[in-house]
Structures are given as structure tokens and as C-alpha cells.
Amino acid sequence: MSMHLGNWQLDTVNGGWFRLDGGVMFGVVPKHIWKHVATPDPQNRILCANHCVLARDGRHTVLIDTGYGGKYALLDRKFYDMEPGEPLVESLSRLGVAPSEVDHVVFSHLHFDHVGGATRQDAAQRLALTFPNAQHSVSRIEWVAASSQLPELATAYPSQEVLSLRELTRLRLLEDGEEVVPGLTSRMTGGHTEGHLSFLFHSNGQTACYPGDICPSTYHLRRMWHLSYDVFPLDTRRNKPRLLAEAAEGQWWMLWNHDPTAVVSRIVQDKKREFVAVDVSNTM
């Protein structure tokens, strides 16, 4: 997907397709309901895209999220049915963008499928930054949680990724509503993680929103349809409808990160289904 939003050129880049358990993706929603929108494989996994966003305005080259990268072991790759290689770097290359050209990397949150591609292994098998010239940014609240090493968060935040970011970068810690670069602001949504961020592009009276995992796909537009990974599900159920209502009212473009068919759409309010996607641009 490639679209222009005022001064911004927004391109979808592939952070790596993978599969997650359907129960993980839909939480309290029973399988006999969710299977009609997302067909599971024999292991009960559903296909998930990993749409990162490359944003360019002539002054900045910004990457939102980095996919899972190429470092994971074969057993992990088999478990999640990950793509081989470095899908994100390969996708950027097809757009003619080298990793060294990216000057800002911003994370919605620090789960493996959003932060793994930020580092790679060099010839000596040491971790190095994939985007060596970029300012890396994440919410302050997210960083505190991810680097806390609390045992109850051990499986949520891959310690290798978190420690490498601390060692290799001077992280910028964002607050709610902070401007990342002119025309791109953060929006604290919480829910999925305490410090989860969505991002808003503004230009020439138009807005595009990358909601991240507060609403990872068009399958998740209803209040109760959210991931079982959500650490604060009540915040998701409160904050997601507010964000979606604002998007519907403002006719924002929504940039879906895990939707296997829809890359971008607008949304409208619906009496029966709460919100529905319209003007959908598909991946297939």
C-alpha cells in the first residue's frame, strides 16, 4: 500500500507474516463466533500480517514498528510460522530505502513482533542496530514496564530486545500527545500494554492513524473483541471506542498493522456492529 496524505507519503512495509492462536487474538470471544471472520489452521492459529509503516515527508524518513526481524530460533519460527530472512529490510529494499536512510524509529509498544526487527546480528553474532542512524522512540510508561524485569512481565517483553535497545541507543521517551516530528504525534491508549501508543499523521487537514494493537485489525472494531494479551483489558474497552469514534467523526484513514486482508480503510459507526470498515484497501 502506498498513499499520499498531504505532505506525507505513507507506505506499508512487511514486518513479517506469522500466525497466532485464535484464542490469543480474540480473547473472550468464543471460537464458534470468531472462526467466521478468521479461519484457523489445524493448530488453531490464524494468519496475521505485520504491516509496519514507512512515512516520508521530504525531511524525515520515519518507521513505525519493526516487525520481528531475523534473529529468532528455528523452533520459535516454526511455532509462529514466521517468514525466513529479514522481511522488513527486504520490504524496505523493494521501495529503494536502505536502513541507514531511516532517521526515526518509533514503537507502539515493545512486544516481539513490533521490536524484534530493530536489531540484527552482525558477522560476529553480536547485536547491532538495524537502523543505525535513527532516533528510536517509545513511550516513557512502556519503557519503565519493559525494562522493569518484573517476573509477571517476563514473557511479554523479550529481554534481549529491551536490553539491546538500552545498550545500543539513546532512547527518546515519549509522553502522551508529544510530537515525534512535525506532523506526527503520539496518542497514549494503554490497554494492550500500560504504555501502548497509537500514532497520528496530520497534513493539509487530513489525518491517518496507526492504532497499533489497541485495535490491530478490522476484525477488532467491536469493544469486546481484543487480544487476550491485553494487560489492561478494561482500558482497551474504554479507550478503543473513543479512538474509533474520533476516527469515524474525523474521517481518518486507519493503518491496520495485523489485518491479513485490509491494509488501510476508513471506519463509520454502525448501530449493530459499533463500527465497520469502509473504503478498504486490501493486501490480496
N, C-alpha and C positions, 0 to 999 in steps of 0.2 A: 504494500500500500504506500502510495506517495500522494500527499496533498499539500496545498498551499493554504495557509491561514494568515492572511495579511502578509507581514514580513517574514513569517516562518515557513520554511519547508520542513514538513514532518514526514519521516519515512519509518515504516515498520522494519525492524531488523530481527532476525530469528535468534533468540537466545537458547534454542534447543527444544524440540518437541519431546514430550515424555508422557508417562501415564501415572495416574494416582488412583488409589482406591476410591470407588464411588461414594462410599460412606464418609471418607475424609472430605470429599468435595462438596457434599450436600448435608452433612451434619444430621440434624434431627428429621430431615425429610425422608420418609420411608422409600426403600428401593423400588417398590411397586409403582411409585409416582415418578421418581427421578429417572428411571430407566427409559421412560418415554421421550425424554429430551436428550439423554446421553447414553448410548448403548455401551454396556460394559463388555470387556473381553472375558475369556474363561477364568481369569484371576480376579474378576470383579473390578478391574481398572478401567478408567475412561481416559480417552485421549485428551491431552492438554497442550495447547500452544504455549509459547513463551515469547510473546510479542514485546520486545523492548522498543524504545522509540529513539530515533536519531533526529535531533532538531537543529536546524541551521538557519541563521538569520543574516549571514554575511559577516558577522563579527564573532559569533560563538558557534562552536560545534559541541552540542550537549547530548549526552547519552543518559537515558533514564533506564536504570536497572541493567544488569549484565548477564542474565541467564545463569546457567550452572557451570559453564566453562568446560575444560577438557581434562581436569585433574582426577576425576572420580575413578575409583577402582572398578574392575570389571564386574564384581558382584553388585555394587551399587548401580552400575549402568544397566545390568540385567534386571534388577529389582524395579527400577523406574522406567525401563525401556528407553534409555537415553540415546541420543544420537552420538555417533563417534566423532572424534576430532574436536574442533573448536567452532561450533556453529555460529556464534556471534561474530568472531573475527572473519570467518568466511562470508557471512552475510554482509558485513561492512565492506569487504573487499569487492563484492559484486556492485556496490554503489560507488566504488572508487575512493573509499575512505580508509586511510591507514590508521592503526591505533594511535600513532603519535600525533595525529591531527585532532583528536578529541581533547577539548580543553576543560570540560566539566563532566563528571560522572556523578549522578545523583541517585540515591537509593530510596525506594519507597519504604523498604524495611530490609532486614539482614538475614532472611531465610536463604537456604542454599540455592534455590532456583532463581534468586534475584541478585545474589552477591558473588556466586561462585566464579563467574567469568571475569571478575575484577583482577584476578591474579592468575598466573600461569607458571609452569616450571621451566627454568632455563636449562641450558645444556648440562649444568652440574646438578640438576634436580632440586635447585633451590627456588623458593617462591620469588617471583618478581611481578611488578605491576604490569598488567596488560596494556594500560593506558598511562604511560609514564609521565606525560606532560599535563595530565588532567588534575584539576582540583576535585577531590572526592568529598561528597557531602551526604549527610544523613541527619535525621532529627536528633536533637540532644537527648530526648527521652529514650529513643530507640537505642542509642549508643550506650547509655547507662545500663539499660536492661541487658543488652547483648554482651557487654564486657563485664558484667557482674559476676559471672561464673557461678550463679546460683544453681544448685543441683536440679531444681524443678524446671530450669530453662536449658539444661544441657543438651537435650535433643533438638531444641528449637533453633539454636544458634551454633553453627559449626565453628568450634574453637579455632581451627586452623585458619578459617577465613577472617574471623574477628581479630585474632592476634596479628595476622599478617597486615591487615589494614592499619592497625595501631603502629606497627613497626615500620611500614613502608611509606606511609602517607602522613601528611599533616591534615587530619580530617577537619572539615568545616562542619560545625554542629548547628543545625537549623532550628529556628523557633517557628511556631505556627504563624503563617502569613508572611514569612520572610521571602524577600525577592532573591532568587538564585542568581539570575542575570536579568537585565531589563526585559520585561515581557513574560517572565516565567516565575510563578510564585508557588510556595508550598502551602498545603492545607492539611492541618492535623486532623485525622479522622479517628485514630485509635482503633479499637475493636479487634482487628486481626492481630495486631500487637499493640502494646500500650502507646508506642511512639510512631505508629504507622502514618505515612504521609501519602496524600494524593498530590498531583501537580496540575496547575492551571496555566495554559498558554493564552495570552491576550495579545491581540493585534488588530488594529483597524476595526474595532467594535465587534470582533469575533472572539470566541473562546473555545478552546479544546481542553478536555480534562482527561488525564491519565489517573483513573481511580485506584489502580493497584489492586490489592487483594481485599479491600473493603467491599468491592463488587467486581470479582475477577472476570465475569463473563455476562453475556445476555441471559444466561440461564439463572443468574443470581439476582435478578431485579426485584424479586419479592423480599419483603422484610425478613422472613424466616428462612430463606434459602441462603445459607452461608456456610463457610468451611468449618469442619469440626476442629481445625487447628486454631480457630479464633480464641485468643486468650481471654478476651473480654466480650463475650457474645452479646451481652446486653447493650454495650456501647455500639456494636455493629448494628443491632436492631434499631437503635435510636439515631445514629449518625448517618447510616447509609440512606434511609429515606429522605433525610434533609438534603443531602448532597444531590440525590437523584431529582428531587423536586426542584432544586435550584437549576439543575442542568436542563430539565424539561422546560421550565419557565424561560430560561435564557437561550434555549435552542442551541445548547453547546454540542459540539462533537465529542463523543466518548471514545477513547482509545482503549480497547479491551486487551488485557495482557494474556489471559489464559483461554480465551474463547477459541475453539478449534475451527470455527467457520467464520465468525464475524470479527473483522479487524477494527472497524470503526462504524459508528452509527450515531444517529440522534435518538432521543427517547421522548416518549409522550406519556402522560398519565392515563390510566385506564381504570375504570370503576371496578372491574372484576379482577384484573391481574396486577393492579397497582401501577406498574409501568411496563411499557412494551418498547421494543427497538423498532425504529423506522429508518429509512434511508441507509440501509445496511450495505456496507462494502464487505464482500466475502473473500475468504482465502482460497476457496475451492470452486 
